[in-house]
Amino acid sequence: MKQFKSVYVPGNHTHQASTYASYKPLLKQIVEEIFNPEKSDPIDIEHMSSGLSDLLKTGFSMFMKVSRPHPSDHPLLILFVVGGITVSEAKMIKDLVPSLKPGTQVIVLSTRLLTPLNILELLFATDRLHPDLGF
């Protein structure tokens, strides 16, 4: 990932206005990037060709200046999170998308639904590739 490197937002400590450092979830950054009208071509988000016309556009883009479709052009957004998602992250996406682009339908998929206990086990697992989650 080139753009989404940190969930930490540093604070501003000037004499006039002081703001504190904050946390901005990665999923929130991604969804805001998808629906940002000022960004024409998201850096870390790839378009997967689905039909013959999309395939031809993608193929000709190597030779000609053809713009790829923007993820927010479609009325349906499918987000797939590898590794798991928490209920609060799913709710955040549910609340955030209508405020950014009303009328867009979102389907959130994940490899698993994480609980607070799962997150602690994954953080403190000695073997990070094969954590013991009790399956």
Secondary structure, DSSP 8 states (H G I E B T S, - for coil): --S---SEE--EE-SS-EE--EE--HHHHHHHHHT-TT-SS-SS------SHHHHHHHHHTTTS------GGGSSEEEEEETT-EEHHHHHHHHHHHHHHSTT-EEEEEES-EE-HHHHHHHHT-SSTTS-----
